[in-house]
Structure formats: structure tokens, C-alpha cells
Amino acid sequence: MTHSLAPHFDQPFLDKLDDLLLWRRDVRHFDTRPLDEALLNDLLDRACLSPSVGNAQPWRFVRVQMPALRQAVIDHVEAENAVAAAQYDDPAQRAAYKALKLHGLDQAPEHVAVFCDEAVTEGHGLGRRTMPETLRYSTVTAIHTLWLAARARGVGLGWVSILEPAEIVQMLAVPPGWKFIGYLCLGYPAEEQDEPELARLGWQARIDPAGTRFTR
């Protein structure tokens, strides 16, 4: 007789998992109290459990701590935010955009930039001959794993995308071959809301999942 080593996930666990998925948030409002060093390291360890093409594990996490560097990132994001606002021709939509809080960089105790090492030797090229971008996809899965692990521990994560990747690469002086994937804020949320912020403010509601499924 053989016995499976895989754990059994019972209904209470599945219910909690559904809660975790429903309560994942892109956090923009942070409490400024610091994260415990051990907790942050534990979260990054959890991210490294993510799947990756060929088991290449190409994710690289850069913790940004220097005050001057963090301020440079904030200034850059604010400048790009102003450019993005100007692209809306409709005055009402432009005003609605400006009313959104699109990052918590000035409050979040931790800034983490995430890169994909496209020169990685682990994995020996398996699975990416025709789709080398799967290395980047793998890094995105690590961010999602980090997001869920953080939420489960009461920590908020915000993904800042209103920026110019080349500028961030230059600021952080990372090794050649590292492709910028995302800039993250991490910290305890200043508030909890039962509805995602963009939906709550009327910017964009969730679409019907049925509308995302097709058959060929």
C-alpha cells in the first residue's frame, strides 16, 4: 500500500484560501510602523517557493533603504504620475484620475524592487527556447506568491507601475541582464476595506468572470 505524502486540504482550509484570494489588496495607504526584519525575510522566502520555468528561480529582490534613493524613486513616480494625468483629454476623467492615490511610497516602511535575472544559468534553458519571456512570467508568479503570503500575515503590498523601468534600473545600478519587473511597497495597511479601492471609488469594477472564458 502506498500513502500520499501530499497534505489533505479540507473544506475549512479551502474556505480560508478563498478569503485570502478575496481579501488580497493593492495597498496604497500604509501605517508607517516598521516591519520586523525576520518577518520580511520570511515573506521573501515564501516568494521563493513559487514555480518557475525549468526551476530557474530567476527572481531577484532589491531592498531599497537609502533615504536619498527612496526619495528619488518617489520624485520620479510623482513626475510620471503628472504625465499620465495629462493624457486624459476628458476633464472629468482627468480629475477622477488625480483623485486616486496610486502609491504609498511615502508611507510604506519597505520598498522592494523586483528583477528577473535573464542571464540565469539555473534551469539550463529548459522550457524557454521559444518563449524566453517565461523567465519574466516566473518572476511575476513570485510577486503574486509574496502578495498572498503578506496578506495572510496582515502585511499589505502595493505594486507601483507608474514609472519608467529604465530610470529605476539606472537608479539602483543592478547587474547587466537583470530585467525590471516591479516596484513594491510593503507594510501594515492603515485601513481595511471590504471592496478594492478602484472599485470603491468608481474607477473600475470587477468584470464577470464568465466574460473571460472562451471555447475553441
C-alpha positions, 0 to 999 in steps of 0.5 A: 500500500502506498500513502500520499505524502501530499497534505489533505486540504479540507473544506475549512482550509479551502474556505480560508484560501478563498478569503485570502484570494478575496481579501488580497489588496493593492495597498496604497495607504500604509501605517508607517510602523516598521516591519520586523526584519525576520518577518520580511525575510520570511515573506521573501522566502515564501516568494521563493517557493513559487514555480518557475520555468525549468526551476530557474528561480530567476527572481531577484529582490532589491531592498531599497533603504537609502533615504536619498534613493527612496526619495528619488524613486518617489520624485520620479513616480510623482513626475510620471504620475503628472504625465499620465494625468495629462493624457486624459483629454476628458476633464472629468476623467482627468480629475477622477484620475488625480483623485486616486492615490496610486502609491504609498511610497511615502508611507510604506516602511519597505520598498522592494524592487523586483528583477528577473535575472535573464542571464540565469544559468539555473534551469539550463534553458529548459522550457524557454527556447521559444518563449524566453519571456517565461523567465519574466512570467516566473518572476511575476508568479513570485510577486503574486506568491509574496502578495498572498503570503503578506496578506495572510500575515496582515502585511499589505503590498502595493505594486507601483507601475507608474514609472519608467523601468529604465530610470529605476534600473539606472537608479539602483545600478543592478547587474547587466541582464537583470530585467525590471519587473516591479516596484513594491511597497510593503507594510501594515495597511492603515485601513481595511476595506471590504471592496478594492479601492478602484472599485470603491471609488468608481474607477473600475469594477470587477468584470464577470468572470464568465466574460473571460472564458472562451471555447475553441 
